[in-house]
Amino acid sequence: MGLPPAIAEAFARQAGFCRRLGAPLTAAVCEAAVLACDASSVTARTLAAWPGDPMADALMMRFTGGCNALVRAGRVPMLGALYPPAELPTVADLAAALRVLLADPALDAALAGWLAGPPQTNEVARSGVLMPGLMTIAAATGLPLRLFELGCSAGLNLALATFGYRFGDMAVGDPQSPVQLAPAWTGPLPPAAAVSVLSRRGTDISPLDVADPAVRERLMAYVWPDQPERVARAAAAIAVARADPPPIDRADAADWIEAHVAPAPGSVAVVYHSIAFQYFPAATKARIAAHLAGLAASAAAPVAWLRYEMDDASAARLPTLRLTLWRGGDAEDHLLARAHPHGSFLEWLA
Ligand SMILES: C[S@@+](CC[C@H](N)C(=O)[O-])C[C@H]1O[C@@H](n2cnc3c(N)ncnc32)[C@H](O)[C@@H]1O
């Protein structure tokens, strides 16, 4: 007996999503899972008896992350032979390799273990969307920045001011950085303001410490293997974070912002976050907005709130980059950009 219709349907939907986001192998692994899973493996029985909403629980990403981890560790040669740099295999070939994996009790147990916990990612290409936002803040205020990131995961995007960028024909940042980002750009260019960072600090309810090899490998496992440039970027950003660890606290974003974020003369306090707000509890979201609006910002000590988040109001249904700036008068709201969820393209609107 195969997977129940609701679970099989969720794998099919995830496959469509992956294909639209340029991950055809990960899509095919989702489709192959439906063919390969019968009641004979712990993994399949766990999937079949899943008590929650498979989409909300990112069940398919748990499965594909586990497969990728086993491939990366060299534990499943038959499956690994079908992963990049090999040509895109057929779903039938992937299903055959998954059946071999699931028939091995140790590998089956290892894969089932990946189903137990939610994926946690940290997409460094989002710095390519956040950085022009920081340039806009620097241009508007003429001040150096103190950075505060909410939901920063492993803190890879806390190093954004050290990376190199190409925005259209504009070169920004350090051309020698191991992390070079060049989102496909449309629209006008951002203001060519130098970004000077006085301090940086982040928080996450469940921070990832890249000093731990198991954490690093887990982070890499969730990067879709059919996107080699993304895999290379993630590895480079992890190396940057290991060489200069970003300060990260373990705290709810609202508790943390109330304790840490206040205006300081001669600098802008910049609170930013990417694809994180949707995961915060409603009370946390409300407290963040209230705290920022309640700060006594002034022209000499402004406060900025930069957010690259899913935005239901957007006709394009893409994440948006929005900025609210307080500098004494009314809050100034700007819709700066629409961007791909992983930062691969950006339409600058400001
Ligand atoms: C999808 S990840 C995005 C991580 C990172 N911002 C990025 O763009 O790659 C969302 C992050 O929000 C964190 N998170 C969820 N609820 C939180 C909360 N209440 N306070 C702080 N962080 C939270 C999660 O642990 C996770 O690391």
Ligand as a Chemical Component Dictionary entry (heavy atoms), coordinates in Angstrom:
data_LIG
# 
_chem_comp.id                   LIG 
_chem_comp.type                 NON-POLYMER 
_chem_comp.pdbx_formal_charge   0 
_chem_comp.three_letter_code    LIG 
# 
loop_
_chem_comp_atom.comp_id 
_chem_comp_atom.atom_id 
_chem_comp_atom.alt_atom_id 
_chem_comp_atom.type_symbol 
_chem_comp_atom.charge 
_chem_comp_atom.model_Cartn_x 
_chem_comp_atom.model_Cartn_y 
_chem_comp_atom.model_Cartn_z 
_chem_comp_atom.pdbx_ordinal 
LIG C1  C1  C 0  12.564 30.754 7.246  1  
LIG S1  S1  S 1  13.764 31.121 8.499  2  
LIG C2  C2  C 0  14.547 32.520 7.769  3  
LIG C3  C3  C 0  15.917 32.713 8.299  4  
LIG C4  C4  C 0  16.662 33.918 7.725  5  
LIG N1  N1  N 0  16.020 35.157 8.097  6  
LIG C5  C5  C 0  16.819 33.825 6.227  7  
LIG O1  O1  O 0  16.319 34.702 5.511  8  
LIG O2  O2  O -1 17.439 32.890 5.747  9  
LIG C6  C6  C 0  12.805 31.839 9.828  10 
LIG C7  C7  C 0  13.563 31.988 11.125 11 
LIG O3  O3  O 0  12.730 32.624 12.102 12 
LIG C8  C8  C 0  13.027 32.048 13.370 13 
LIG N2  N2  N 0  11.921 32.340 14.311 14 
LIG C9  C9  C 0  10.679 31.795 14.322 15 
LIG N3  N3  N 0  9.953  32.311 15.338 16 
LIG C10 C10 C 0  10.731 33.235 15.970 17 
LIG C11 C11 C 0  10.529 34.119 17.054 18 
LIG N4  N4  N 0  9.369  34.158 17.728 19 
LIG N5  N5  N 0  11.550 34.926 17.416 20 
LIG C12 C12 C 0  12.756 34.878 16.751 21 
LIG N6  N6  N 0  12.987 34.056 15.711 22 
LIG C13 C13 C 0  11.996 33.237 15.320 23 
LIG C14 C14 C 0  13.210 30.578 13.044 24 
LIG O4  O4  O 0  13.891 29.885 14.086 25 
LIG C15 C15 C 0  13.998 30.656 11.731 26 
LIG O5  O5  O 0  15.391 30.657 11.947 27 
# 
loop_
_chem_comp_bond.comp_id 
_chem_comp_bond.atom_id_1 
_chem_comp_bond.atom_id_2 
_chem_comp_bond.value_order 
_chem_comp_bond.pdbx_ordinal 
LIG C1  S1  SING 1  
LIG S1  C2  SING 2  
LIG S1  C6  SING 3  
LIG C2  C3  SING 4  
LIG C3  C4  SING 5  
LIG C4  N1  SING 6  
LIG C4  C5  SING 7  
LIG C5  O1  DOUB 8  
LIG C5  O2  SING 9  
LIG C6  C7  SING 10 
LIG C7  O3  SING 11 
LIG C7  C15 SING 12 
LIG O3  C8  SING 13 
LIG C8  N2  SING 14 
LIG C8  C14 SING 15 
LIG N2  C9  SING 16 
LIG N2  C13 SING 17 
LIG C9  N3  DOUB 18 
LIG N3  C10 SING 19 
LIG C10 C11 SING 20 
LIG C10 C13 DOUB 21 
LIG C11 N4  SING 22 
LIG C11 N5  DOUB 23 
LIG N5  C12 SING 24 
LIG C12 N6  DOUB 25 
LIG N6  C13 SING 26 
LIG C14 O4  SING 27 
LIG C14 C15 SING 28 
LIG C15 O5  SING 29 
# 
